């Protein structure tokens, strides 16, 4: 049966305009964990889900499903009206959008950790979300121009651009901390930071053995480039980096500790790829002592929604992947931590001098 016929018979409302409704539906897949859908949904399946966001577009395109069917009165995120005609999308509850937008703006948020401006959640061109201009040199030198003191490079499920970024940072006054934004088995994002590049790369090797081997499709997700300190391409990762690993969120902190690192849940105020979105709360078994808020989050409101945050150190980072128009803000803070990776990580561990303050 064609998907248009199915929609008419079952009384579905088509949310996509100018879409081919003649595609044959040959099967069905039900699921909300995007990594599972990528690995298990078949071409020409109708995909039933509650995931009404742009990430679903990418997954549907990758799996080549016939369409997305939003169930349980799921909310569909409003999309921009400028829809390019060059890309065909599945006939579903979504418009057709470029899956790796190339925006020209980057909002950098610098808060003060003992008078140090920081951003501990940045992406390079190695991340599927990262602009190709987000090279180690551009990333570090833009931060330096803003007077930023400490940044962390946290690409999705990889640390392989951190050696270059750290080397560039050593030639400036910017301390670059090697890190990773890990996607757990629950599809929650966790920022993992390490004292040295060697520790980060050892963790990278561990994660490589715990991530599904789903081929990247550059035309959808963009290139995944490994660069050196001169921004020269020295490699490329062929497996898609945004899939979920088989590492549980309850195991991340203890695991990262074995590699001399520290972890905290990313953007806990967001409704996608956060631990609060996936699980409803931050589990005490995870033993996080800090958590990250996005730039616009209301810290007081988040503490009301998630009381476990009351006992946690809150910090803000940008989670940016695009290279221009950075802006920095300084906020007063207390404590006295040195400008080293270990000193900052000790603060996040709760055993160092200094603190973060999410105003």
Secondary structure, DSSP 8 states (H G I E B T S, - for coil): -BHHHHHHHHT-----SS-----B--EEEE---HHHHHHH--TTEEEEES--SHHHHHHHHHHT-SEEEE-TT-------S---TTS---SSSS----SS---S------EEETTEEEEEEE--TTSTTS-TT--HHHHHHHHHHTT--EEEEEEET--TTHHHHHHHHHTTT-EEEEEEEEE-TTS-EEEEEESSHHHHHHHHHHHHTTB---B--HHHH---EEE-TTS-EEEE--B-SSS-BS--HHHHHHHHHTTTEEEEES-TTSSSSSHHHHHSS--GGG--SEEEE-TT--HHHHHHH-GGGGGSEEEE---B---S--------------SSHHHHHHHHHT-SS------
